[in-house]
């Protein structure tokens, strides 16, 4: 009888939460943040992820280039309703102090528009828009999502095993429980030679406990082993943060590859018959 009353109380509480219809605005909420957080101003970073890899010395200038025709990019926009990954990577790169980010994306159109206005004589004479002011990009960072799964395994059964007799009841409330996983890849290219300097994979995993997360709010993460209710986008950002940390580690330990006879001269160790 006590179990039935408790179940009814829990069900009523869930119904009240769903029917309440109230809303609050929590600016700067920790629950809304991703692993790419805080800000950057020049070489200074504020509120960055404590796990972000950093460099004491900047390695050079870098731009971000996404393959917008790739299948992963279309899935990102159509299935997950997410935009470009470039802003996230730009923030991580500047906060790390490993690279100086130069713009080669959409904002480049506005940069060229200002130069066109200067050349046409429409800007004031002291606007100081002239040739030879733009900074070259030493490297290009190219991102891709190699795997993303919205439901990599049911979590309800795990809840029952973890919480004992009441696990079945709570698992019923968590009917929407899903495990979200993402795996990403970053490649770093030398723009002058076209040589790939480094490549790094990253991954992230999160369990969305659905109704249980709504029932217990912010305390659900601690009660259920640190899991919390997050969107697919947060998992992807976490995977890219992991990738970026790995690319920085690879860059810090970089060792130049050499080919006897020189790169691209046709004198490498793998030869084919000429005739």
Phi, psi and omega in degrees: 000318180296320180297319181295318179297317180296319178298317179296321179297316179297317179297319179295321179297317177298317180297321178296319179298319181289327185270348187300317177070013180272159180217148177228153177249116181244087181291133182075023182299134177293329181290337181270348185284157173253185177287344173263096188228170179084205184212172178215140176223101186065232180273358181265137177236143179230133175067022182287163176299128182296337181272359182290129177292141181229161179238138175286331181232131180291137186271345180148184180268151186213146172236160180254132179229115177261144173272094185289350178265357181287154182296324181295326181290319178295321178294322179301318183275321185277317184273314184264353180057038180251154182266203183299146175276349185302315181301322178296313182292324177297318179297313180299317183297316181288320179296329182288337185065015178275334182220148169265122185274128174246146186275128173224015181261217183300324181295343177298327178298320179290324177298316180290329178296319178296323178291324177294320178295322179295316181293332180279349180089005182283336181273157178299153186295334181264019181290339174061045171253106180223176179286157176079018182258337183286146182266135179287150175266117179290321186230159172238131176256121183247118181263156170204153175257114184274337179199136176212124183232122182285332181220089184272006179159144181290140181255346185298320180297321179296327178296315181300317181292327186280329187252007174072219187302322181278356180299323180296320179295312182292326178295328176295321177293332183264042182298338181265011183300130180220149174257121181254131180230151175213143175231131185233163180221137175237137174237141181247121186246138172279119186290334183281322183256338185081008182279135174285122183270323183203156175216143183210137176263155175215158182210162177205153182217138180214143176252125178262112183269013170052245187298326179294320178298320179291326183291316185258357176061221186295338182282351184297324183301314180289321183292332185245045171072027176088358177283150178216165184277106181230160180276165179302324181300323180295324179293318179295318178297319179297321178294320178292325176297319176296317177300316182295318176302320180290324179291325178293318178298319178296320180293322179296328182256023185297137174229121185299133173278141179233149176236129179298126183097349178103153180290132173071019181264355183081010182250022181288181185283346179254109184245155174240157180294134184283325184248000000 
